[in-house]
Amino acid sequence: MTRQEAINAMCKQCIYDPMAGLGTWRQQTDACPSTGCPLWAYRPRTSAGREPTGRPQPEWLRRAATAPRARGSGGR
């Protein structure tokens, strides 16, 4: 097994839910929200999710990063 095959297998095992109706396993890993995961930057991506200059953040993640955060919620 190659390194990329191992990463693909781990990502698929971690996030893919065939019953969720959210697309193929590659589409689901492409939209993975776990940016703290050490494999996140290396996860399998769909060709639609890539740009020639690299691996951009998904639109929902860019929106989440600029959205105002709720204050006083949680223990952080």
C-alpha positions, -999 to +999 in steps of 0.1 A: +000+000+000+014+034-009+013+064+014-015+081-005-035+048-005-031+047+033-043+083+036-072+077+013-082+046+033-080+065+066-100+095+054-126+072+039-129+052+071-131+084+092-157+106+073-175+086+046-212+079+053-228+062+023-263+066+039-259+104+043-266+112+007-237+137+006-220+123-024-192+099-030-165+092-004-141+115-023-166+143-023-172+138+014-135+139+022-131+169+000-155+188+022-140+175+055-143+201+082-115+185+105-089+211+098-070+201+129-064+166+115-028+160+105-040+144+073-064+172+063-040+189+038-033+155+022-069+142+020-083+129-013-098+158-033-122+158-062-109+175-094-136+201-089-123+210-055-088+217-067-073+248-083-041+248-104-023+268-077-028+243-049-054+231-024-078+259-016-101+259+013-137+250+005-162+279+002-180+268+034-148+269+053-139+304+040-173+316+051-169+299+085-136+316+091-150+350+085-183+346+103-186+363+137-182+339+166-206+336+195-193+349+227-196+332+261-205+298+247-183+270+259-154+266+282-126+282+261 
